[in-house]
Amino acid sequence: MKYIYSFEKLAVWQQNRVFTKKLYQLTACFPKEELFGITSQLRRATISISCNLSEGSCRLSPKEQFRFYEIAFGSGAEVVNLLIISHDLEYISEADYLSLRTEMEKITLQISKLIKQRSSAINPHKPHKP
């Protein structure tokens, strides 16, 4: 492997990669009837974060980067929502819920910073509030 893509250098992408592995391991224990429900949705949402960060980082236009980072942020909020529901349904313990939620809060905060940077590049006189 000789080339490293720009997204691989993003700390937030690296953190989400670790988070995704933890989430996959945790959801492997979810009830089988949730395989095409919460399990699938959680997995798709966390992978969506990585995919949108990677695609956004490869776009040349700050406006396009901004849009992909916004989608990644929205997927992070979706993960938090699904963690809450999974906890409510007692699919995950309090400790796992709090740990994963804290990690996702850190990830979405970093994505928010990327959004703010891109927003400043698009319109330097108008701050963006995600």
N, C-alpha and C positions, 0 to 999 in steps of 0.2 A: 504494500500500500504506500504509494508515493504522494498522493494528493489528499489534502484535508480540505473539505468544503467549509465555507464560512460558517454555516450553521453548527458544525461540529465544535467550533470554537466558542459558541455562545454558552455561558454558564447556565442560563435558564434551560436551554435544550438538554444539556448534560444532566441537570437536576431532574428534569421531566423524564428522561430516559431511566434513571434509577427509580423514580416514582412509579413509572409504568410497570417495571418488573415487579415491584412490591404489590401493586394492585392486581396484576395477573396472578400472582401467587395467592393472594388473599381471596380473590373471587373464584379460584379453583375449588374452594370449600363452600361456595354458595349452593343452595338447593338446585337440583337438576332442572326443576320447573322454571327456574330463572335464567337458564342458559340463553334463551332468546329474548329475555327481558332485561332486567337490571344488569346482569353479568355482561351481556353483549354491549349494552348502552354505556356502561362505565368504561369498558375496554376501548370502545370506539371513541369516546370523548377524550380519553387521555392520549390516545394515539393521534387524534385530531390536533391536539396541542403541538406535538412534535412535528407533524406534517406541515402545519401552517407556519410554524417558526422556521422550518427548513425552506419551504417555498418562498416565504416572505423575505428571508435573508438573501435569496438569490435574485430578487427583483431589483432592477436598477432604479426604478422610480420610487421616491419616498412615499408617494401617494399609494402605490401598489403595496409597498412594504407595510404601510400603515394599515391597510385593509386586512392583510393576512394576519398581522399581529392582533387586530381587533377580534378576528374570528378565533384565534388561539385563546384570547382572554375570555371570550364567551364560552368556549369549551371548558375552560377552567372553572367557571361558575357552574356549568352543567355538572362537572365532577363533584363539586361541593354539594350541590343539590342531591345528587344520587348517593353520596356518602351519608347525608342526613337521612334519606329514606331507608338506606340499608341499615343504618343504626336503629331507626324507628322499628323496623321489621325484625330486629335482633339478628341480622345476618353478620354483623360485625360488633365486636366488643367496644366498650367505651374507650379503652386504651387505644385500640386500633383506629377508631373514629377520630379521636383527638390528635393522634400522631399524623394520620394521613391528611386531615383537614389543615393542620399547621403547615405541613409540607406544601399543600396546594396553595395556601395563602401566600407563602413565600414565592412560589412560582408565579402566581398571578400578579404579585407586586412587581416582580422583575419584568413581566410582560407589560405591565402598565408603564413602567419606565421606558421600555422600547417604544411604546405607543406615543408617549410624550415626546421622545426624541424625534420620531418621524413627524409628529404633528408640528413641531417647531420648524422642521425642515420644509414642510409644505407651506405653512403660514407663520412666519416668525413673529408676527405681532398679535396672534390670537392663541392663548393657551388652551390646551385640550384637557378636559376632565372626563376620564373613562368611568 
